[in-house]
C-alpha cells in the first residue's frame, strides 16, 4: 500500500510538472533532496518518514516532467480542419488502408496553399548539361 502511495505521488508530480511547469529544475532538485533529508532524519516516525518520501517522489516526478522538452509544433498545424492544396512529388507507392476507406501518400511537399488559390511557384533544380 505504501509503495502505491509513493508511485502515485511520483505520477502526480509528473502530471503537475507537465501541466504547469511548476518550478525550475534546480529548485525541484533541492526540494527532492530536502525531502529525502527529512525522511532520513525522521526514520523513527513512520508517518513523517512516508510523508517526506512522498514529497520526494512528487518533486522527482515533477523534475522529470520539467526537464523533458515539449514536442515541436507541426508545420501543418495551421491547416488543421481546412481543405488545402499541396504541390509536390510522390516519393512512394500509395498504401490503401485495411478498410479501403483511405489512402496514404508519401509526398515531398514543395508548396502548400488554400483551396481555390494558385500555388506559389517554386524554382526547381534543373540538371545542367556540360559542354564537352
C-alpha positions in Angstrom: 0.0 0.0 0.0 2.8 2.4 0.9 4.6 1.7 -2.4 1.4 2.5 -4.3 1.2 5.9 -2.5 4.9 6.6 -3.5 4.2 5.7 -7.1 1.0 7.8 -7.1 3.0 10.8 -5.7 5.5 10.4 -8.5 2.8 10.3 -11.1 1.1 13.3 -9.6 4.4 15.1 -9.8 4.8 14.2 -13.4 1.3 15.5 -14.1 1.9 18.7 -12.3 5.2 19.3 -13.9 3.8 18.6 -17.4 0.7 20.7 -16.9 2.1 23.7 -15.2 5.8 23.8 -15.4 5.7 24.4 -11.6 9.3 25.3 -10.9 12.8 25.4 -12.3 14.8 22.1 -12.2 17.3 23.3 -9.6 14.5 24.2 -7.2 12.8 20.8 -7.7 16.1 19.0 -7.2 16.7 21.0 -4.0 13.1 20.1 -2.8 13.7 16.5 -3.5 17.0 16.4 -1.6 15.4 18.3 1.3 12.5 15.8 1.4 15.0 12.9 1.3 16.9 14.5 4.2 13.7 14.9 6.1 12.9 11.3 5.5 16.3 10.2 6.8 16.0 12.4 9.9 12.5 11.1 10.6 13.3 7.4 10.2 11.8 6.5 13.6 8.5 8.2 12.9 6.8 6.2 10.2 4.1 8.9 9.3 6.6 11.7 8.9 9.0 9.4 7.0 6.4 8.4 4.5 5.2 11.9 4.1 8.7 13.1 3.3 9.3 10.2 0.9 6.0 11.0 -0.9 7.2 14.7 -1.1 10.5 13.5 -2.5 8.7 11.3 -5.1 6.4 14.2 -6.1 9.4 16.5 -6.6 11.3 13.9 -8.6 8.3 13.3 -10.8 7.9 17.0 -11.4 11.6 17.3 -12.1 11.3 14.5 -14.7 8.4 16.3 -16.5 10.1 19.7 -16.4 13.4 18.5 -17.9 11.7 17.0 -21.0 11.4 19.4 -23.9 7.9 19.8 -25.4 7.5 18.4 -28.9 8.0 20.8 -31.8 4.8 22.1 -33.4 3.8 20.5 -36.7 4.3 22.5 -39.9 0.8 21.5 -40.9 -0.7 22.7 -37.6 -2.2 25.9 -39.0 -4.1 23.9 -41.7 -6.0 21.5 -39.4 -9.7 21.2 -40.3 -9.1 23.1 -43.6 -9.1 22.0 -47.2 -5.8 22.8 -48.8 -3.8 22.2 -52.0 -0.5 20.6 -51.8 2.1 20.6 -54.5 5.0 18.2 -54.6 6.4 14.9 -55.7 5.0 11.5 -54.9 8.0 9.6 -53.5 6.4 6.2 -52.7 3.7 3.9 -53.7 0.2 4.7 -52.3 -0.9 2.5 -49.4 -4.5 1.5 -49.2 -5.8 1.2 -45.6 -7.2 -2.2 -44.4 -10.8 -0.9 -44.5 -10.2 0.6 -48.0 -11.6 3.9 -46.9 -8.4 5.9 -47.1 -5.1 6.0 -49.0 -1.7 7.1 -47.5 0.5 9.0 -49.9 4.2 9.8 -49.2 4.9 13.2 -50.6 7.9 15.5 -50.8 5.9 18.7 -50.3 7.1 21.8 -52.1 4.2 24.2 -51.7 1.0 24.5 -49.6 -1.8 26.9 -50.2 -5.5 27.5 -49.7 -8.0 25.8 -52.0 -9.1 27.8 -55.0 -5.8 29.8 -55.0 -2.8 29.4 -57.2 0.1 27.6 -55.6 3.2 29.7 -55.5 5.8 28.5 -57.9 9.0 27.1 -56.6 12.1 27.1 -58.7 13.2 23.5 -59.4 16.7 22.4 -59.7 17.3 21.5 -63.3 20.1 19.3 -64.5 22.9 21.2 -66.1 24.3 20.0 -69.3 28.0 20.4 -69.5 29.9 21.4 -72.6 32.2 18.7 -74.0 
